[in-house]
């Protein structure tokens, strides 16, 4: 059964601003949940953090509202936080305020960024990342 994560992956691969930074299909640095060992940057990870299930008196609506956290990893070099910030801007553009789109066999009714972007420094690995949360309401099969 298709799920929202399938749509997210397909949407990121179809967004030129994202693939310009992380590569195209076949070698894209887009990962569900976690980075691989010894990753190449920039890269993006995404993970579902919550889901709103809505019902009426007649039962479930079939339109869950998933919240996904996107971590845009940029490493750290002379460019400072620019690689992670540029990737976060591209991810935001792929989802923020977009209505009625389909990808990966899933139809999303609406998607938007909730809250702002957050800078996080990982001192143990010397890596900078930018985190943003995206809400997606999608048609459940």
Secondary structure, DSSP 8 states (H G I E B T S, - for coil): ---HHHHHHHHHHT-HHHHHHH--TTT--EEESS--TT--SSEEEEEEEEEE--EETTEE-S--EEEEEEEEEEE-BTTBTHHHHHHHHHHHHHHTTEEEEEETTEEEEEEEEEEEEEEEEETTTTEEEEEEEEEEEE---
